């Protein structure tokens, strides 16, 4: 509640040259790219270690 209260009291800053608009194609592309990258990094270790584990279980 204290964090919410401090956020309510803050003043809004106007958009400047360094602000990334969230309604453009660049934002959508970066968001989708980030989601795909995190998803790939989640599954790549399992895909890479699967054949190794299978080879070791055959012995």
mmJSON file of the N, C-alpha and C atoms, coordinates in Angstrom:
{"data_MODEL":{"atom_site":{
"group_PDB":["ATOM","ATOM","ATOM","ATOM","ATOM","ATOM","ATOM","ATOM","ATOM","ATOM","ATOM","ATOM","ATOM","ATOM","ATOM","ATOM","ATOM","ATOM","ATOM","ATOM","ATOM","ATOM","ATOM","ATOM","ATOM","ATOM","ATOM","ATOM","ATOM","ATOM","ATOM","ATOM","ATOM","ATOM","ATOM","ATOM","ATOM","ATOM","ATOM","ATOM","ATOM","ATOM","ATOM","ATOM","ATOM","ATOM","ATOM","ATOM","ATOM","ATOM","ATOM","ATOM","ATOM","ATOM","ATOM","ATOM","ATOM","ATOM","ATOM","ATOM","ATOM","ATOM","ATOM","ATOM","ATOM","ATOM","ATOM","ATOM","ATOM","ATOM","ATOM","ATOM","ATOM","ATOM","ATOM","ATOM","ATOM","ATOM","ATOM","ATOM","ATOM","ATOM","ATOM","ATOM","ATOM","ATOM","ATOM","ATOM","ATOM","ATOM","ATOM","ATOM","ATOM","ATOM","ATOM","ATOM","ATOM","ATOM","ATOM","ATOM","ATOM","ATOM","ATOM","ATOM","ATOM","ATOM","ATOM","ATOM","ATOM","ATOM","ATOM","ATOM","ATOM","ATOM","ATOM","ATOM","ATOM","ATOM","ATOM","ATOM","ATOM","ATOM","ATOM","ATOM","ATOM","ATOM","ATOM","ATOM","ATOM","ATOM","ATOM","ATOM","ATOM","ATOM","ATOM","ATOM","ATOM","ATOM","ATOM","ATOM","ATOM","ATOM","ATOM","ATOM","ATOM","ATOM","ATOM","ATOM","ATOM","ATOM","ATOM","ATOM","ATOM","ATOM","ATOM","ATOM","ATOM","ATOM","ATOM","ATOM","ATOM","ATOM","ATOM","ATOM","ATOM","ATOM","ATOM","ATOM","ATOM","ATOM","ATOM","ATOM","ATOM","ATOM","ATOM","ATOM","ATOM"],
"id":[1,2,3,4,5,6,7,8,9,10,11,12,13,14,15,16,17,18,19,20,21,22,23,24,25,26,27,28,29,30,31,32,33,34,35,36,37,38,39,40,41,42,43,44,45,46,47,48,49,50,51,52,53,54,55,56,57,58,59,60,61,62,63,64,65,66,67,68,69,70,71,72,73,74,75,76,77,78,79,80,81,82,83,84,85,86,87,88,89,90,91,92,93,94,95,96,97,98,99,100,101,102,103,104,105,106,107,108,109,110,111,112,113,114,115,116,117,118,119,120,121,122,123,124,125,126,127,128,129,130,131,132,133,134,135,136,137,138,139,140,141,142,143,144,145,146,147,148,149,150,151,152,153,154,155,156,157,158,159,160,161,162,163,164,165,166,167,168,169,170,171,172,173,174,175,176,177],
"type_symbol":["N","C","C","N","C","C","N","C","C","N","C","C","N","C","C","N","C","C","N","C","C","N","C","C","N","C","C","N","C","C","N","C","C","N","C","C","N","C","C","N","C","C","N","C","C","N","C","C","N","C","C","N","C","C","N","C","C","N","C","C","N","C","C","N","C","C","N","C","C","N","C","C","N","C","C","N","C","C","N","C","C","N","C","C","N","C","C","N","C","C","N","C","C","N","C","C","N","C","C","N","C","C","N","C","C","N","C","C","N","C","C","N","C","C","N","C","C","N","C","C","N","C","C","N","C","C","N","C","C","N","C","C","N","C","C","N","C","C","N","C","C","N","C","C","N","C","C","N","C","C","N","C","C","N","C","C","N","C","C","N","C","C","N","C","C","N","C","C","N","C","C","N","C","C","N","C","C"],
"label_atom_id":["N","CA","C","N","CA","C","N","CA","C","N","CA","C","N","CA","C","N","CA","C","N","CA","C","N","CA","C","N","CA","C","N","CA","C","N","CA","C","N","CA","C","N","CA","C","N","CA","C","N","CA","C","N","CA","C","N","CA","C","N","CA","C","N","CA","C","N","CA","C","N","CA","C","N","CA","C","N","CA","C","N","CA","C","N","CA","C","N","CA","C","N","CA","C","N","CA","C","N","CA","C","N","CA","C","N","CA","C","N","CA","C","N","CA","C","N","CA","C","N","CA","C","N","CA","C","N","CA","C","N","CA","C","N","CA","C","N","CA","C","N","CA","C","N","CA","C","N","CA","C","N","CA","C","N","CA","C","N","CA","C","N","CA","C","N","CA","C","N","CA","C","N","CA","C","N","CA","C","N","CA","C","N","CA","C","N","CA","C","N","CA","C","N","CA","C","N","CA","C","N","CA","C","N","CA","C"],
"label_alt_id":[null,null,null,null,null,null,null,null,null,null,null,null,null,null,null,null,null,null,null,null,null,null,null,null,null,null,null,null,null,null,null,null,null,null,null,null,null,null,null,null,null,null,null,null,null,null,null,null,null,null,null,null,null,null,null,null,null,null,null,null,null,null,null,null,null,null,null,null,null,null,null,null,null,null,null,null,null,null,null,null,null,null,null,null,null,null,null,null,null,null,null,null,null,null,null,null,null,null,null,null,null,null,null,null,null,null,null,null,null,null,null,null,null,null,null,null,null,null,null,null,null,null,null,null,null,null,null,null,null,null,null,null,null,null,null,null,null,null,null,null,null,null,null,null,null,null,null,null,null,null,null,null,null,null,null,null,null,null,null,null,null,null,null,null,null,null,null,null,null,null,null,null,null,null,null,null,null],
"label_comp_id":["UNK","UNK","UNK","UNK","UNK","UNK","UNK","UNK","UNK","UNK","UNK","UNK","UNK","UNK","UNK","UNK","UNK","UNK","UNK","UNK","UNK","UNK","UNK","UNK","UNK","UNK","UNK","UNK","UNK","UNK","UNK","UNK","UNK","UNK","UNK","UNK","UNK","UNK","UNK","UNK","UNK","UNK","UNK","UNK","UNK","UNK","UNK","UNK","UNK","UNK","UNK","UNK","UNK","UNK","UNK","UNK","UNK","UNK","UNK","UNK","UNK","UNK","UNK","UNK","UNK","UNK","UNK","UNK","UNK","UNK","UNK","UNK","UNK","UNK","UNK","UNK","UNK","UNK","UNK","UNK","UNK","UNK","UNK","UNK","UNK","UNK","UNK","UNK","UNK","UNK","UNK","UNK","UNK","UNK","UNK","UNK","UNK","UNK","UNK","UNK","UNK","UNK","UNK","UNK","UNK","UNK","UNK","UNK","UNK","UNK","UNK","UNK","UNK","UNK","UNK","UNK","UNK","UNK","UNK","UNK","UNK","UNK","UNK","UNK","UNK","UNK","UNK","UNK","UNK","UNK","UNK","UNK","UNK","UNK","UNK","UNK","UNK","UNK","UNK","UNK","UNK","UNK","UNK","UNK","UNK","UNK","UNK","UNK","UNK","UNK","UNK","UNK","UNK","UNK","UNK","UNK","UNK","UNK","UNK","UNK","UNK","UNK","UNK","UNK","UNK","UNK","UNK","UNK","UNK","UNK","UNK","UNK","UNK","UNK","UNK","UNK","UNK"],
"label_asym_id":["A","A","A","A","A","A","A","A","A","A","A","A","A","A","A","A","A","A","A","A","A","A","A","A","A","A","A","A","A","A","A","A","A","A","A","A","A","A","A","A","A","A","A","A","A","A","A","A","A","A","A","A","A","A","A","A","A","A","A","A","A","A","A","A","A","A","A","A","A","A","A","A","A","A","A","A","A","A","A","A","A","A","A","A","A","A","A","A","A","A","A","A","A","A","A","A","A","A","A","A","A","A","A","A","A","A","A","A","A","A","A","A","A","A","A","A","A","A","A","A","A","A","A","A","A","A","A","A","A","A","A","A","A","A","A","A","A","A","A","A","A","A","A","A","A","A","A","A","A","A","A","A","A","A","A","A","A","A","A","A","A","A","A","A","A","A","A","A","A","A","A","A","A","A","A","A","A"],
"label_entity_id":["1","1","1","1","1","1","1","1","1","1","1","1","1","1","1","1","1","1","1","1","1","1","1","1","1","1","1","1","1","1","1","1","1","1","1","1","1","1","1","1","1","1","1","1","1","1","1","1","1","1","1","1","1","1","1","1","1","1","1","1","1","1","1","1","1","1","1","1","1","1","1","1","1","1","1","1","1","1","1","1","1","1","1","1","1","1","1","1","1","1","1","1","1","1","1","1","1","1","1","1","1","1","1","1","1","1","1","1","1","1","1","1","1","1","1","1","1","1","1","1","1","1","1","1","1","1","1","1","1","1","1","1","1","1","1","1","1","1","1","1","1","1","1","1","1","1","1","1","1","1","1","1","1","1","1","1","1","1","1","1","1","1","1","1","1","1","1","1","1","1","1","1","1","1","1","1","1"],
"label_seq_id":[1,1,1,2,2,2,3,3,3,4,4,4,5,5,5,6,6,6,7,7,7,8,8,8,9,9,9,10,10,10,11,11,11,12,12,12,13,13,13,14,14,14,15,15,15,16,16,16,17,17,17,18,18,18,19,19,19,20,20,20,21,21,21,22,22,22,23,23,23,24,24,24,25,25,25,26,26,26,27,27,27,28,28,28,29,29,29,30,30,30,31,31,31,32,32,32,33,33,33,34,34,34,35,35,35,36,36,36,37,37,37,38,38,38,39,39,39,40,40,40,41,41,41,42,42,42,43,43,43,44,44,44,45,45,45,46,46,46,47,47,47,48,48,48,49,49,49,50,50,50,51,51,51,52,52,52,53,53,53,54,54,54,55,55,55,56,56,56,57,57,57,58,58,58,59,59,59],
"pdbx_PDB_ins_code":[null,null,null,null,null,null,null,null,null,null,null,null,null,null,null,null,null,null,null,null,null,null,null,null,null,null,null,null,null,null,null,null,null,null,null,null,null,null,null,null,null,null,null,null,null,null,null,null,null,null,null,null,null,null,null,null,null,null,null,null,null,null,null,null,null,null,null,null,null,null,null,null,null,null,null,null,null,null,null,null,null,null,null,null,null,null,null,null,null,null,null,null,null,null,null,null,null,null,null,null,null,null,null,null,null,null,null,null,null,null,null,null,null,null,null,null,null,null,null,null,null,null,null,null,null,null,null,null,null,null,null,null,null,null,null,null,null,null,null,null,null,null,null,null,null,null,null,null,null,null,null,null,null,null,null,null,null,null,null,null,null,null,null,null,null,null,null,null,null,null,null,null,null,null,null,null,null],
"Cartn_x":[0.82,0.0,0.869,2.0,2.877,3.454,3.801,4.334,3.264,2.036,0.944,0.685,0.747,0.525,1.604,2.839,3.92,3.823,3.329,3.162,2.027,0.998,-0.126,0.323,1.212,1.644,2.66,3.209,4.2,3.528,4.278,3.757,4.156,3.304,3.584,4.601,5.544,6.561,6.105,6.289,5.908,6.854,6.348,7.153,8.271,9.454,10.593,11.135,12.275,12.871,13.306,13.564,14.014,12.9,11.663,10.525,10.131,9.978,9.543,8.017,7.361,5.897,5.424,4.385,3.881,2.783,2.506,1.461,2.03,3.326,3.944,4.386,4.8,5.244,6.573,7.415,8.701,8.496,7.599,7.325,6.777,5.856,5.261,6.337,7.201,8.284,9.252,9.631,10.532,9.883,8.607,7.889,7.809,7.439,7.35,8.731,9.745,11.107,11.584,11.269,11.664,10.956,9.67,8.913,9.468,9.778,10.343,11.732,12.536,13.886,13.838,12.998,12.887,12.333,11.361,10.831,11.873,12.675,13.727,14.783,15.17,16.173,15.664,14.35,13.78,13.883,13.663,13.602,14.9,15.817,17.057,17.901,18.07,18.868,18.276,16.973,16.352,16.518,16.403,16.58,18.021,18.97,20.38,20.804,20.269,20.67,19.867,18.777,17.963,18.733,19.409,20.189,21.335,21.931,23.005,22.462,21.336,20.727,20.273,19.742,19.322,20.512,21.618,22.817,23.359,23.34,23.849,22.925,21.636,20.706,20.76,21.336,21.43,22.514,23.436,24.536,24.157],
"Cartn_y":[-1.182,0.0,1.254,1.177,2.342,2.627,1.574,1.77,2.362,1.843,2.375,3.842,4.164,5.555,6.483,6.005,6.864,7.017,5.998,6.107,7.059,7.096,7.997,9.444,9.733,11.113,11.606,10.734,11.166,11.938,12.888,13.631,12.913,13.015,12.382,13.198,12.503,13.164,13.166,14.26,14.277,13.392,12.873,12.034,12.87,12.264,12.971,12.169,12.569,11.896,10.464,10.146,8.816,7.881,8.322,7.508,6.534,5.262,4.252,4.186,4.588,4.515,3.068,2.785,1.417,1.126,2.027,1.798,1.664,1.444,1.353,-0.059,-0.225,-1.531,-1.934,-0.964,-1.276,-1.937,-1.407,-1.986,-3.396,-3.592,-4.923,-5.91,-5.489,-6.367,-6.725,-5.742,-6.01,-6.916,-6.721,-7.553,-8.997,-9.207,-10.563,-11.216,-10.451,-10.975,-11.394,-10.588,-10.926,-12.172,-12.304,-13.489,-14.733,-14.645,-15.796,-16.15,-15.143,-15.402,-16.069,-15.587,-16.2,-17.617,-17.815,-19.164,-20.103,-19.632,-20.47,-20.801,-19.836,-20.088,-21.029,-21.149,-22.088,-23.52,-23.733,-25.083,-25.578,-24.691,-25.12,-26.042,-25.783,-26.723,-28.131,-28.248,-29.569,-30.247,-29.491,-30.077,-30.501,-29.755,-30.079,-31.256,-31.365,-32.428,-33.708,-33.658,-34.85,-35.977,-35.761,-36.838,-37.336,-36.451,-36.868,-37.8,-37.437,-38.274,-39.602,-39.593,-40.84,-41.743,-41.173,-41.96,-42.581,-41.806,-42.318,-43.37,-43.319,-44.312,-45.626,-45.665,-46.896,-47.826,-47.316,-48.133,-48.946],
"Cartn_z":[0.0,0.0,0.0,0.668,0.71,-0.673,-1.401,-2.754,-3.66,-3.553,-4.371,-4.033,-2.757,-2.354,-2.882,-2.875,-3.395,-4.903,-5.598,-7.051,-7.413,-6.593,-6.861,-6.745,-5.814,-5.577,-6.599,-7.414,-8.402,-9.529,-10.074,-11.219,-12.511,-13.514,-14.805,-15.568,-16.177,-16.984,-18.438,-19.146,-20.567,-21.376,-22.477,-23.359,-23.962,-24.02,-24.589,-25.768,-26.258,-27.409,-27.106,-25.848,-25.479,-25.059,-25.18,-24.766,-25.875,-25.527,-26.489,-26.467,-27.547,-27.554,-27.577,-26.808,-26.702,-27.719,-28.637,-29.627,-31.042,-31.153,-32.47,-32.805,-34.039,-34.517,-33.888,-33.568,-32.944,-31.587,-30.787,-29.476,-29.608,-30.532,-30.737,-31.182,-32.08,-32.541,-31.432,-30.626,-29.507,-28.467,-28.22,-27.255,-27.728,-28.976,-29.527,-29.572,-29.961,-29.989,-28.609,-27.592,-26.229,-25.741,-26.037,-25.631,-26.306,-27.594,-28.303,-27.781,-27.484,-26.966,-25.604,-24.718,-23.391,-23.51,-24.385,-24.593,-25.16,-26.102,-26.683,-25.642,-24.839,-23.81,-22.73,-22.606,-21.65,-22.167,-23.464,-24.008,-24.623,-24.996,-25.657,-24.776,-23.472,-22.67,-22.652,-22.568,-22.56,-23.909,-24.987,-26.315,-26.542,-25.989,-26.178,-25.311,-24.117,-23.201,-23.39,-24.134,-24.36,-25.011,-26.125,-26.748,-25.864,-25.087,-24.196,-23.116,-22.526,-21.495,-22.077,-23.281,-23.922,-24.194,-24.647,-24.907,-23.619,-22.534,-21.272,-20.672,-20.962,-20.41,-21.173,-22.35,-23.13,-22.596,-21.869,-21.36,-20.187],
"occupancy":[1.0,1.0,1.0,1.0,1.0,1.0,1.0,1.0,1.0,1.0,1.0,1.0,1.0,1.0,1.0,1.0,1.0,1.0,1.0,1.0,1.0,1.0,1.0,1.0,1.0,1.0,1.0,1.0,1.0,1.0,1.0,1.0,1.0,1.0,1.0,1.0,1.0,1.0,1.0,1.0,1.0,1.0,1.0,1.0,1.0,1.0,1.0,1.0,1.0,1.0,1.0,1.0,1.0,1.0,1.0,1.0,1.0,1.0,1.0,1.0,1.0,1.0,1.0,1.0,1.0,1.0,1.0,1.0,1.0,1.0,1.0,1.0,1.0,1.0,1.0,1.0,1.0,1.0,1.0,1.0,1.0,1.0,1.0,1.0,1.0,1.0,1.0,1.0,1.0,1.0,1.0,1.0,1.0,1.0,1.0,1.0,1.0,1.0,1.0,1.0,1.0,1.0,1.0,1.0,1.0,1.0,1.0,1.0,1.0,1.0,1.0,1.0,1.0,1.0,1.0,1.0,1.0,1.0,1.0,1.0,1.0,1.0,1.0,1.0,1.0,1.0,1.0,1.0,1.0,1.0,1.0,1.0,1.0,1.0,1.0,1.0,1.0,1.0,1.0,1.0,1.0,1.0,1.0,1.0,1.0,1.0,1.0,1.0,1.0,1.0,1.0,1.0,1.0,1.0,1.0,1.0,1.0,1.0,1.0,1.0,1.0,1.0,1.0,1.0,1.0,1.0,1.0,1.0,1.0,1.0,1.0,1.0,1.0,1.0,1.0,1.0,1.0],
"B_iso_or_equiv":[0.0,0.0,0.0,0.0,0.0,0.0,0.0,0.0,0.0,0.0,0.0,0.0,0.0,0.0,0.0,0.0,0.0,0.0,0.0,0.0,0.0,0.0,0.0,0.0,0.0,0.0,0.0,0.0,0.0,0.0,0.0,0.0,0.0,0.0,0.0,0.0,0.0,0.0,0.0,0.0,0.0,0.0,0.0,0.0,0.0,0.0,0.0,0.0,0.0,0.0,0.0,0.0,0.0,0.0,0.0,0.0,0.0,0.0,0.0,0.0,0.0,0.0,0.0,0.0,0.0,0.0,0.0,0.0,0.0,0.0,0.0,0.0,0.0,0.0,0.0,0.0,0.0,0.0,0.0,0.0,0.0,0.0,0.0,0.0,0.0,0.0,0.0,0.0,0.0,0.0,0.0,0.0,0.0,0.0,0.0,0.0,0.0,0.0,0.0,0.0,0.0,0.0,0.0,0.0,0.0,0.0,0.0,0.0,0.0,0.0,0.0,0.0,0.0,0.0,0.0,0.0,0.0,0.0,0.0,0.0,0.0,0.0,0.0,0.0,0.0,0.0,0.0,0.0,0.0,0.0,0.0,0.0,0.0,0.0,0.0,0.0,0.0,0.0,0.0,0.0,0.0,0.0,0.0,0.0,0.0,0.0,0.0,0.0,0.0,0.0,0.0,0.0,0.0,0.0,0.0,0.0,0.0,0.0,0.0,0.0,0.0,0.0,0.0,0.0,0.0,0.0,0.0,0.0,0.0,0.0,0.0,0.0,0.0,0.0,0.0,0.0,0.0],
"pdbx_formal_charge":[null,null,null,null,null,null,null,null,null,null,null,null,null,null,null,null,null,null,null,null,null,null,null,null,null,null,null,null,null,null,null,null,null,null,null,null,null,null,null,null,null,null,null,null,null,null,null,null,null,null,null,null,null,null,null,null,null,null,null,null,null,null,null,null,null,null,null,null,null,null,null,null,null,null,null,null,null,null,null,null,null,null,null,null,null,null,null,null,null,null,null,null,null,null,null,null,null,null,null,null,null,null,null,null,null,null,null,null,null,null,null,null,null,null,null,null,null,null,null,null,null,null,null,null,null,null,null,null,null,null,null,null,null,null,null,null,null,null,null,null,null,null,null,null,null,null,null,null,null,null,null,null,null,null,null,null,null,null,null,null,null,null,null,null,null,null,null,null,null,null,null,null,null,null,null,null,null],
"auth_seq_id":[1,1,1,2,2,2,3,3,3,4,4,4,5,5,5,6,6,6,7,7,7,8,8,8,9,9,9,10,10,10,11,11,11,12,12,12,13,13,13,14,14,14,15,15,15,16,16,16,17,17,17,18,18,18,19,19,19,20,20,20,21,21,21,22,22,22,23,23,23,24,24,24,25,25,25,26,26,26,27,27,27,28,28,28,29,29,29,30,30,30,31,31,31,32,32,32,33,33,33,34,34,34,35,35,35,36,36,36,37,37,37,38,38,38,39,39,39,40,40,40,41,41,41,42,42,42,43,43,43,44,44,44,45,45,45,46,46,46,47,47,47,48,48,48,49,49,49,50,50,50,51,51,51,52,52,52,53,53,53,54,54,54,55,55,55,56,56,56,57,57,57,58,58,58,59,59,59],
"auth_comp_id":["UNK","UNK","UNK","UNK","UNK","UNK","UNK","UNK","UNK","UNK","UNK","UNK","UNK","UNK","UNK","UNK","UNK","UNK","UNK","UNK","UNK","UNK","UNK","UNK","UNK","UNK","UNK","UNK","UNK","UNK","UNK","UNK","UNK","UNK","UNK","UNK","UNK","UNK","UNK","UNK","UNK","UNK","UNK","UNK","UNK","UNK","UNK","UNK","UNK","UNK","UNK","UNK","UNK","UNK","UNK","UNK","UNK","UNK","UNK","UNK","UNK","UNK","UNK","UNK","UNK","UNK","UNK","UNK","UNK","UNK","UNK","UNK","UNK","UNK","UNK","UNK","UNK","UNK","UNK","UNK","UNK","UNK","UNK","UNK","UNK","UNK","UNK","UNK","UNK","UNK","UNK","UNK","UNK","UNK","UNK","UNK","UNK","UNK","UNK","UNK","UNK","UNK","UNK","UNK","UNK","UNK","UNK","UNK","UNK","UNK","UNK","UNK","UNK","UNK","UNK","UNK","UNK","UNK","UNK","UNK","UNK","UNK","UNK","UNK","UNK","UNK","UNK","UNK","UNK","UNK","UNK","UNK","UNK","UNK","UNK","UNK","UNK","UNK","UNK","UNK","UNK","UNK","UNK","UNK","UNK","UNK","UNK","UNK","UNK","UNK","UNK","UNK","UNK","UNK","UNK","UNK","UNK","UNK","UNK","UNK","UNK","UNK","UNK","UNK","UNK","UNK","UNK","UNK","UNK","UNK","UNK","UNK","UNK","UNK","UNK","UNK","UNK"],
"auth_asym_id":["A","A","A","A","A","A","A","A","A","A","A","A","A","A","A","A","A","A","A","A","A","A","A","A","A","A","A","A","A","A","A","A","A","A","A","A","A","A","A","A","A","A","A","A","A","A","A","A","A","A","A","A","A","A","A","A","A","A","A","A","A","A","A","A","A","A","A","A","A","A","A","A","A","A","A","A","A","A","A","A","A","A","A","A","A","A","A","A","A","A","A","A","A","A","A","A","A","A","A","A","A","A","A","A","A","A","A","A","A","A","A","A","A","A","A","A","A","A","A","A","A","A","A","A","A","A","A","A","A","A","A","A","A","A","A","A","A","A","A","A","A","A","A","A","A","A","A","A","A","A","A","A","A","A","A","A","A","A","A","A","A","A","A","A","A","A","A","A","A","A","A","A","A","A","A","A","A"],
"auth_atom_id":["N","CA","C","N","CA","C","N","CA","C","N","CA","C","N","CA","C","N","CA","C","N","CA","C","N","CA","C","N","CA","C","N","CA","C","N","CA","C","N","CA","C","N","CA","C","N","CA","C","N","CA","C","N","CA","C","N","CA","C","N","CA","C","N","CA","C","N","CA","C","N","CA","C","N","CA","C","N","CA","C","N","CA","C","N","CA","C","N","CA","C","N","CA","C","N","CA","C","N","CA","C","N","CA","C","N","CA","C","N","CA","C","N","CA","C","N","CA","C","N","CA","C","N","CA","C","N","CA","C","N","CA","C","N","CA","C","N","CA","C","N","CA","C","N","CA","C","N","CA","C","N","CA","C","N","CA","C","N","CA","C","N","CA","C","N","CA","C","N","CA","C","N","CA","C","N","CA","C","N","CA","C","N","CA","C","N","CA","C","N","CA","C","N","CA","C","N","CA","C","N","CA","C","N","CA","C"],
"pdbx_PDB_model_num":[1,1,1,1,1,1,1,1,1,1,1,1,1,1,1,1,1,1,1,1,1,1,1,1,1,1,1,1,1,1,1,1,1,1,1,1,1,1,1,1,1,1,1,1,1,1,1,1,1,1,1,1,1,1,1,1,1,1,1,1,1,1,1,1,1,1,1,1,1,1,1,1,1,1,1,1,1,1,1,1,1,1,1,1,1,1,1,1,1,1,1,1,1,1,1,1,1,1,1,1,1,1,1,1,1,1,1,1,1,1,1,1,1,1,1,1,1,1,1,1,1,1,1,1,1,1,1,1,1,1,1,1,1,1,1,1,1,1,1,1,1,1,1,1,1,1,1,1,1,1,1,1,1,1,1,1,1,1,1,1,1,1,1,1,1,1,1,1,1,1,1,1,1,1,1,1,1]
}}}
